[in-house]
Amino acid sequence: MTGGALWQVAPFMAEAVTIFFVLSGYVIAYVADGKELSARVFMVSRAARIYSVALPALVLTFSLDAVGRAITPGLYNASWGYQSGHQVWQFVANALFVNRLWFSDVTPGSDLPFWSLGYEVWYYVIFAMWMFLSGRQRLWAVLGGLAIVGPPIVAMFPIWLLGAACYHLSRTGRIGPRTGAVLCIGCLAAWIGYEGAALWFGRLTGLVPAWVARPELVQDYLVATLFAGHLLGFNAVAGDFTIPPRVARAIRWVAGATFSLYLFHLPIAQLLSVLSPWPASSVANRILMFGGTLAITFALAEVTERKKEIWRAGLSRLALRIVPASAV
């Protein structure tokens, strides 16, 4: 799309997913600990968060793909993962997050990043079973959930759980500032050391059976452990840092569009590459690709991700109709 701009970051894409899963576990443990104290509230909040972006992303993807394929069908092909057939099933499977169960691989058109929701949403469900059930009911529900999702999703679940454990450990106050500084800097240094070694000797990939469907799994566990240690350490020394209110507001505003950026960017960029009149490596095309994708994404976030409270209210009313409060 851009003639190879920023090719240097490509090796880090798998690690970005690992960091995302650790952060996700951390955040979900946080909301379940202090804000979303019932199964109903927890699941409604998760559904509002996911569907406020996921459903618009699916509609947008198939709409933009239809336009792009009508103009230049050759740019939509299997060489980079695009799946052209069974589009109704693509939509349904991804809307229900069954796109990656066991050994399935159902990508919704050009939106390749959508795959991780087929992991993420099931982690929410299994976590909720553990949090809000008890006794044998909890045990059998969790085991049943793990059996439903299959080995690939189960294989990465400990990485997500590491983030949840990281949150709870950070709450105990057992890690003091001195130990925290060692963890924060030491884990980061070890991580950089791994990246340096990877340049010379290659990454820790291909060390697990193919059925795991994640060749980077060993690297995932290493990076997840180092990132979790860094996160714990930073939490212990965070009191020494002060962020000006304006900067904090700007960070929160940008963060409020990150899920939209994740799910919208590739279908948008793919269509822009079709419409662009310039050569891929030209400055004008790169400005269009990066600037245009960001501008459109942030505009869409205003009517999707930043409106998740509307979804939450609607889903709450729906949940009450299905299971009245008196029955809980």
Secondary structure, DSSP 4 states (H G I P E B T S, - for coil): --SSTTGGGGGGHHHHHHHHHHHHHHHHHHHHHHT--SHHHHHHHHHHHHHHHHHHHHHHHHHHHHHHHHH-GGGS-GGGT---S-HHHHHHHHHTT-TTSTT-----TT-GGGGGHHHHHHHHHHHHHHHH--HHHHHHHHHHHHHHH-HHHHHHHHHHHHHHHHHHHHHHT-S-HHHHHHHHHHHHHHHHHHHHHHHHH--S-S-S-GGGS-TTHHHHHHHHHHHHHHHHHHHHHGGG----HHHHHHHHHHHTTHHHHHHHHHHHHHHHHHH--S-TTSHHHHHIIIIIHHHHHHHHHHHTGGGHHHHHHHHHHHHHHHS-GGG-
